[in-house]
Amino acid sequence: MSEIASVGIRIAITGTGAYLPERVLTNDDLSTMVDTSDEWIQARTGMRERRIAREDEATSDMGAVAATRALESAGVDAAEVDLIIVATCTPDMIFPSTACHIQELIGAKNAFCFDLSAACSGFLYGIETARGMITSGVYKTVLVIGAEKMSSITDWEDRGTCILFGDGAGAAVLQAGDEGHGIMSTVMGSDGSLGDLLKLPAGGSRTPASAQTVEDRLHFTKMGGNQVFKHAVLCMSEAGQKALDLAGLEIADVDWVIPHQANMRIINAIAERAEVPLEKLCVNLERVGNLSGASVPVVLDEAVRDGRIKRGDIILFVVFGAGFTWGAMVLQW
Ligand SMILES: CC(C)(COP(=O)(O)OP(=O)(O)OC[C@H]1O[C@@H](n2cnc3c(N)ncnc32)[C@H](O)[C@@H]1OP(=O)(O)O)[C@@H](O)C(=O)NCCC(=O)NCCS
């Protein structure tokens, strides 16, 4: 297990954008597909519905719309972007990277581009990577995108997973902050020993795609839900507290907590441990489900656009995902 903490010069999020597909899949719809019910799903997860991408809509298509909206809100031209990082576990294809696809779609012809694999923690990993790149002094404007077509890796016959996930994309523009605005502290962790608890087994070099892997349904998400739940609560709680300590802040100083949107019971457990009032939580999982790497940027964009998040607000992000991976970040908006 590793956990790295850092404080440095402040790098800010100067624009955000998001995209959700049109099609809504409700709990009642799911109850016609697997043995489940609206009552069970709402009680165990807090989710009511989620969005599902069109068949011809890939992760890069959604990511490109979110990216364009983020650039517009930052007042930045696509040609000014130095680097595009796409956090995704549902890339368009194994290669080229989804980041390169998005570069082409948005016309960011001066950027270099790569994908980052940290599942549901990917967006925060991307932000931390961007922070390091901008701090190096070489790159000025970085686009970090979390985009997922989770429906493409969901086993619609597995009621333990298919109720949880949705499709969507969010993006943020990162640049040097002014007057102290920006990232105050970060804590990033990984524990590869627990990888088996949440994975997509086939389609990589370990188990290449074959007729047998398709028949065995190995191209879908496999999860030990209970174990993931426990580790998610523990890792996000501890990382959040460490990030606050590093920033020299108390939980009472925080205006907004933006957690990964995995399950309302996970979010409530974290809030209870940290004594965070529920009105300080930014939550959208009841409408969109778990968007994996896109969860945090989508809920962030919603809170910025509806005016909840104001300049100067202190935000605490906490994330957790397959790997296991996790992280926390304190940022002054
Ligand atoms: C998946 C999750 C919602 C399941 O909730 P849970 O409270 O842990 O439920 P359990 O897995 O213990 O299952 C309890 C019972 O409900 C049943 N069940 C599971 N899914 C069900 C569903 N969709 N509808 C109805 N019943 C269901 C189980 O079969 C089990 O029945 P049993 O007691 O007869 O064996 C929950 O574990 C979770 O959210 N885990 C974390 C997932 C996550 O965050 N993943 C992404 C990481 S970023």
Ligand as a Chemical Component Dictionary entry (heavy atoms), coordinates in Angstrom:
data_LIG
# 
_chem_comp.id                   LIG 
_chem_comp.type                 NON-POLYMER 
_chem_comp.pdbx_formal_charge   0 
_chem_comp.three_letter_code    LIG 
# 
loop_
_chem_comp_atom.comp_id 
_chem_comp_atom.atom_id 
_chem_comp_atom.alt_atom_id 
_chem_comp_atom.type_symbol 
_chem_comp_atom.charge 
_chem_comp_atom.model_Cartn_x 
_chem_comp_atom.model_Cartn_y 
_chem_comp_atom.model_Cartn_z 
_chem_comp_atom.pdbx_ordinal 
LIG C1  C1  C 0 -23.623 -3.457  -4.268 1  
LIG C2  C2  C 0 -24.291 -2.980  -3.003 2  
LIG C3  C3  C 0 -25.335 -1.929  -3.298 3  
LIG C4  C4  C 0 -24.991 -4.172  -2.372 4  
LIG O1  O1  O 0 -25.570 -3.743  -1.157 5  
LIG P1  P1  P 0 -25.340 -4.589  0.171  6  
LIG O2  O2  O 0 -26.082 -3.904  1.223  7  
LIG O3  O3  O 0 -23.849 -4.741  0.359  8  
LIG O4  O4  O 0 -26.027 -5.943  -0.189 9  
LIG P2  P2  P 0 -25.403 -7.422  -0.191 10 
LIG O5  O5  O 0 -24.433 -7.559  -1.330 11 
LIG O6  O6  O 0 -24.923 -7.717  1.188  12 
LIG O7  O7  O 0 -26.678 -8.248  -0.517 13 
LIG C5  C5  C 0 -27.761 -8.351  0.382  14 
LIG C6  C6  C 0 -28.843 -9.183  -0.257 15 
LIG O8  O8  O 0 -29.449 -8.441  -1.336 16 
LIG C7  C7  C 0 -29.409 -9.195  -2.527 17 
LIG N1  N1  N 0 -29.254 -8.272  -3.645 18 
LIG C8  C8  C 0 -28.102 -7.869  -4.251 19 
LIG N2  N2  N 0 -28.386 -7.009  -5.249 20 
LIG C9  C9  C 0 -29.726 -6.882  -5.270 21 
LIG C10 C10 C 0 -30.608 -6.142  -6.057 22 
LIG N3  N3  N 0 -30.183 -5.351  -7.044 23 
LIG N4  N4  N 0 -31.930 -6.238  -5.796 24 
LIG C11 C11 C 0 -32.405 -7.005  -4.815 25 
LIG N5  N5  N 0 -31.610 -7.749  -4.032 26 
LIG C12 C12 C 0 -30.292 -7.687  -4.257 27 
LIG C13 C13 C 0 -28.244 -10.121 -2.368 28 
LIG O9  O9  O 0 -28.386 -11.241 -3.195 29 
LIG C14 C14 C 0 -28.322 -10.463 -0.909 30 
LIG O10 O10 O 0 -29.321 -11.444 -0.748 31 
LIG P3  P3  P 0 -29.109 -12.622 0.331  32 
LIG O11 O11 O 0 -29.034 -11.937 1.659  33 
LIG O12 O12 O 0 -30.339 -13.451 0.133  34 
LIG O13 O13 O 0 -27.851 -13.301 -0.064 35 
LIG C15 C15 C 0 -23.237 -2.420  -2.004 36 
LIG O14 O14 O 0 -22.441 -3.467  -1.507 37 
LIG C16 C16 C 0 -22.344 -1.384  -2.604 38 
LIG O15 O15 O 0 -22.790 -0.337  -3.005 39 
LIG N6  N6  N 0 -21.010 -1.643  -2.613 40 
LIG C17 C17 C 0 -20.055 -0.734  -3.112 41 
LIG C18 C18 C 0 -20.166 -0.683  -4.577 42 
LIG C19 C19 C 0 -19.276 0.346   -5.158 43 
LIG O16 O16 O 0 -19.164 1.389   -4.617 44 
LIG N7  N7  N 0 -18.658 0.025   -6.289 45 
LIG C20 C20 C 0 -17.867 0.928   -7.012 46 
LIG C21 C21 C 0 -16.649 1.285   -6.246 47 
LIG S1  S1  S 0 -16.173 2.832   -6.606 48 
# 
loop_
_chem_comp_bond.comp_id 
_chem_comp_bond.atom_id_1 
_chem_comp_bond.atom_id_2 
_chem_comp_bond.value_order 
_chem_comp_bond.pdbx_ordinal 
LIG C1  C2  SING 1  
LIG C2  C3  SING 2  
LIG C2  C4  SING 3  
LIG C2  C15 SING 4  
LIG C4  O1  SING 5  
LIG O1  P1  SING 6  
LIG P1  O2  DOUB 7  
LIG P1  O3  SING 8  
LIG P1  O4  SING 9  
LIG O4  P2  SING 10 
LIG P2  O5  DOUB 11 
LIG P2  O6  SING 12 
LIG P2  O7  SING 13 
LIG O7  C5  SING 14 
LIG C5  C6  SING 15 
LIG C6  O8  SING 16 
LIG C6  C14 SING 17 
LIG O8  C7  SING 18 
LIG C7  N1  SING 19 
LIG C7  C13 SING 20 
LIG N1  C8  SING 21 
LIG N1  C12 SING 22 
LIG C8  N2  DOUB 23 
LIG N2  C9  SING 24 
LIG C9  C10 SING 25 
LIG C9  C12 DOUB 26 
LIG C10 N3  SING 27 
LIG C10 N4  DOUB 28 
LIG N4  C11 SING 29 
LIG C11 N5  DOUB 30 
LIG N5  C12 SING 31 
LIG C13 O9  SING 32 
LIG C13 C14 SING 33 
LIG C14 O10 SING 34 
LIG O10 P3  SING 35 
LIG P3  O11 DOUB 36 
LIG P3  O12 SING 37 
LIG P3  O13 SING 38 
LIG C15 O14 SING 39 
LIG C15 C16 SING 40 
LIG C16 O15 DOUB 41 
LIG C16 N6  SING 42 
LIG N6  C17 SING 43 
LIG C17 C18 SING 44 
LIG C18 C19 SING 45 
LIG C19 O16 DOUB 46 
LIG C19 N7  SING 47 
LIG N7  C20 SING 48 
LIG C20 C21 SING 49 
LIG C21 S1  SING 50 
# 
